[in-house]
Amino acid sequence: MTDLTRLTIAEALKGLKRRDFTATELVEAYLDAMAAGRALNAYVVETPDKALEMARESDERLARGEARPLEGIPIGVKDLFATRGVHTQACSHILDDFKPTYESTVTANLWNDGAVMLGKLNMDEFAMGSSNETSYYGPAINPWRRKDSEEKLVPGGSSGGSAAAVAARLCAGATATDTGGSIRQPAAFTGTVGIKPTYGRCSRWGIVAFASSLDQAGPIARTVKDAAILLTSMAGHDEKDTTSANVPVPDFAAAATQERDLKGMRIGIPKEYRVEGMPEEIDRLWQQGAAWLAERGAEIVEVSLPHTKYALPAYYIVAPAEASSNLARYDGVRYGLRVEGDDLIGMYENTRAEGFGAEVKRRVLIGTYVLSAGYYDAYYLKAQKVRTLIRRDFEKAFEQVDALLTPATPSAAFPLGAMTDDPLQMYLNDIFTVTVNMAGLPGISVPAGFSAEGLPLALQIIGRPFDEETLFTVAAHVEDAAGLDLDPPQWWK
Ligand code: GLN
């Protein structure tokens, strides 16, 4: 039998229905791949017993002809999603031994549709980072390496484990979250597809909160179609999250095809995204992407998003501010780590000092500072105003165009340790992605080429609120035009 981990989700669903193989065989193939791929440190916990039990149920349903939309599809879950009875630590020491008694809505939606859980995936601590290097469990490793080099590269972050596992075929697809780029940037670094849906499209209930007004869940998958299949199951209104939108969920997979015409579609190229110091190969990729879409009937229009340059600084006020508030709950009293002290305050201080890593502490300090009396107006309030201006820029642009095309990241994946001593350099990774979170819009990252060193590079498509369908269609055209072989050599085996 061919290696079942090579199949896309769309192909595996067909094969399972035709009974070419069983859900149990599919899961076993992934469990073997996971065991062979531990050098990538993509999983922080494997749940083989659960996976096999869920696969058995899927096989029974398939035999009865009662298959659900994702019946038997093996999925990895970012460690940020609460999974009942299973390790959920946001890859932080402070949540030691936390096993929730409840399931996040997004993962519950996946299991209700028949997906099978393989384990929990590595990530930056509390989703703060762009390289997966702030994880308490050590970094996940990018399956891609530069030509003729054995140097280890980061998979991006914060959903680095999700992206690495999908790229290395250690799961068929994965859940991820994106507060400032954490789905799209790791997808770009690993040659996978990642979509951050519109704010409110997926419920945030049961997802460990980072910055609640920015956080959104979405899938990372190997193809545009697979990402669409996963998002269809993950999305939906949820009364347990007041910011979850009560709008119908279309069949995104139907839109994820290059057979849908681009004629009459207007695609905007925001000129402010041509940032200083952008490598030439990124600029070339961007122009190539625009040329592909033009060849396929779209009209390419230059647009202006004048407040773009303020997005990153404003994000690094808003996100830490919300994080400092959200992370106040980790005090050693209710769950997770407790480090004793002389008195209650001492216990709080010792627990937080030992439980949080350096990047999380930096964010809590910045966030507390910008929210403190006397600084609130100068920083937090001003950042909120900038946020409104950024949203208005997009609203104006979408009066002229149906979607925007930009690079996904300013570079290809970089070596481990390359930016760990320079947080500002690390933050610049998010330059093309944070604007979308600030405005609550959907954005998809789709592989579009390779760097001179042989690493995947990606383009981003940004759309109107709740118009993920257009993103999937445009991304399907980019994927088709690029025609890339996105199978990294399996050096880890
Ligand atoms: N890299 C960004 C940060 O560190 C975004 C993280 C995210 O999207 N979760 O805040």
Residues whose N, C-alpha, C, O or C-beta is under 5 A from the ligand:
A	BS01	LIG	A127 M128 G129 S130 G157 S158 T177 D178 T179 G180 G181 S182 D430
